[in-house]
Amino acid sequence: MATSNDLRNGMVLLIDGQLWSVIEFQHVKPGKGPAFVRTKLRSVTTGKVVDKTFNAGVKIETANVDRRDMQYLYNDGSGFVFMDLTSYDQISLDDSVVAEAKNFLLENQNAVVALHDGNPLYVELPASVVLEITYTEPGLQGDRSTGGTKPATLETGFQIQVPLFIENNTKVKVDTRTGDYLGRVTD
């Protein structure tokens, strides 16, 4: 048990039998009336985002979420297989658990898998990853200075928008939260 004053980003709460992750929180002390905490919560199972307000000091039930460092091994067709880096146990995660992380996941890449009572909840990737462009149309010579974008396919099969000067087999840094191009990477 915690109070609404203890809320932090990333904390997982148990509200009405459902797990909710705190995305944002703000302690508010109006000039008139009692203090309260305004939060933005994301459902761990469905991804739905809701706004919820708690009175200051109210007891809130927190969920025990175990975040484990794991390595993605392969996709066996029925799920994504991860290996725990400490115990070397392997688990298979459904497509719904991996969700958008599959767009940026390469074999042998490390990730954090969140578990609640042994059930996998979600996969966390680093804020950015380096991936190779497998296909993109060539940029026209006159277009290189305009700052436009074009579609490019990453080695995972996911498609992003990149500047016109990017060519095939170029390594780029990609934001895993938004799917945005962040820049070229030189070895």
C-alpha positions in Angstrom: 0.0 0.0 0.0 1.1 3.5 -0.8 -0.5 6.9 -0.7 -1.3 9.2 -3.6 1.7 11.4 -2.4 4.1 8.5 -3.2 3.1 8.2 -6.9 5.9 8.2 -9.5 6.2 7.7 -13.2 6.3 4.0 -14.1 4.7 2.8 -10.9 2.0 0.1 -11.4 -1.3 0.5 -9.5 -4.0 -2.1 -8.9 -7.4 -0.2 -9.3 -10.7 -2.2 -9.4 -8.8 -5.4 -10.2 -6.9 -4.0 -13.2 -3.3 -3.0 -13.5 -2.6 0.7 -14.5 0.8 2.2 -15.1 1.4 5.9 -14.1 2.5 7.9 -17.2 2.3 11.4 -15.6 1.4 12.8 -12.2 1.1 16.3 -10.8 0.6 17.3 -7.2 -1.8 20.3 -7.1 -2.4 22.6 -4.1 -5.1 25.0 -5.1 -5.5 28.3 -3.1 -8.9 27.1 -1.9 -9.8 23.6 -1.0 -7.7 20.4 -0.3 -4.7 19.3 -2.3 -5.0 16.5 -4.9 -3.0 14.5 -7.3 -3.8 14.6 -11.0 -2.6 11.5 -12.9 -2.6 10.0 -16.4 -2.8 6.2 -16.3 -2.3 3.6 -19.0 -4.0 0.2 -18.7 -1.2 -2.4 -18.8 -3.4 -5.0 -20.6 -5.3 -2.9 -23.1 -3.0 0.2 -23.5 -6.0 2.6 -22.9 -5.0 5.9 -21.4 -7.3 7.6 -18.8 -7.0 10.7 -16.5 -7.7 10.1 -12.8 -7.6 12.4 -9.8 -6.8 11.3 -6.3 -7.2 13.2 -3.1 -3.9 13.9 -1.4 -2.9 11.2 1.1 -5.4 8.6 -0.1 -4.2 5.0 0.2 -3.6 3.3 -3.2 -2.9 -0.3 -3.8 0.3 -0.9 -5.8 1.1 -4.0 -7.8 4.3 -5.9 -7.4 5.8 -5.8 -10.9 9.1 -7.6 -11.5 11.2 -6.1 -14.3 13.7 -8.6 -15.7 16.5 -8.2 -18.1 15.9 -10.6 -20.9 17.3 -11.3 -24.4 15.1 -11.8 -27.4 16.1 -15.0 -29.1 13.6 -15.7 -32.0 10.0 -15.8 -33.2 8.8 -19.4 -33.4 5.6 -18.5 -35.2 3.4 -18.8 -32.2 5.2 -16.3 -30.0 8.4 -14.3 -29.3 10.9 -16.3 -27.2 12.9 -14.5 -24.6 15.7 -15.8 -22.3 16.2 -14.5 -18.7 19.8 -13.3 -18.5 20.2 -14.4 -14.9 18.5 -17.8 -14.7 18.7 -18.7 -18.5 15.0 -19.7 -18.4 13.1 -19.2 -21.7 9.6 -17.9 -22.0 7.4 -17.4 -25.0 5.4 -14.1 -25.2 2.3 -13.6 -27.2 2.1 -10.9 -29.9 -0.3 -8.9 -27.7 2.4 -8.7 -24.9 5.2 -7.7 -27.2 2.9 -5.1 -29.0 4.7 -2.3 -30.8 8.1 -3.4 -29.5 8.2 -6.1 -32.3 8.8 -3.3 -34.9 12.2 -2.6 -33.4 13.2 -6.0 -32.0 16.2 -7.9 -33.5 17.5 -11.3 -32.5 19.9 -11.3 -29.5 18.7 -7.8 -28.5 18.3 -7.1 -24.8 15.0 -5.9 -23.4 13.2 -5.5 -20.1 10.1 -7.8 -19.6 7.7 -6.8 -16.9 6.0 -9.7 -15.0 3.2 -9.6 -12.4 2.7 -12.9 -10.5 4.6 -14.7 -13.2 2.4 -13.3 -16.0 4.2 -11.2 -18.6 2.7 -7.7 -18.9 4.8 -5.8 -21.5 8.2 -5.5 -23.1 10.3 -2.3 -22.6 13.0 -1.4 -25.1 15.7 1.2 -24.8 14.5 4.7 -25.9 16.3 4.3 -29.2 17.8 1.5 -31.2 20.1 1.3 -34.3 18.7 -0.5 -37.3 19.6 -0.8 -40.9 17.6 0.5 -43.9 16.9 -2.5 -46.2 15.0 -0.6 -48.9 14.2 3.0 -49.8 13.7 4.8 -53.1 16.7 6.9 -54.2 16.4 10.6 -53.5 16.4 12.9 -56.5 19.4 15.2 -56.8 17.4 18.4 -56.8 15.4 17.2 -53.7 18.3 16.8 -51.4 18.2 20.3 -50.0 14.4 20.6 -49.4 14.2 18.7 -46.1 11.5 16.4 -47.4 11.0 12.8 -46.3 10.5 9.4 -47.9 9.4 6.0 -46.7 12.1 3.5 -45.8 11.9 -0.2 -44.7 14.0 -1.2 -41.7 15.6 -4.7 -41.3 12.7 -5.6 -39.0 10.2 -4.9 -41.8 8.8 -1.8 -40.1 8.5 1.3 -42.3 9.5 4.8 -41.1 10.0 8.2 -42.7 13.6 9.3 -43.4 15.2 12.3 -45.0 15.7 12.2 -48.8 19.5 11.7 -48.6 19.3 8.3 -46.7 20.2 5.4 -48.9 19.9 1.6 -48.7 22.1 -0.2 -46.2 22.5 2.9 -44.0 22.3 2.4 -40.2 19.9 4.8 -38.5 18.9 5.6 -35.0 15.1 5.2 -34.4 13.0 6.3 -31.4 11.2 3.1 -30.1 8.4 5.1 -28.5 7.3 7.0 -31.6 9.0 5.3 -34.5 10.7 8.6 -35.6 14.0 8.8 -37.4 16.6 10.3 -35.1 19.8 10.4 -37.2 22.4 8.4 -39.1 24.9 6.2 -37.3 28.4 5.9 -38.6 30.5 2.9 -37.5 
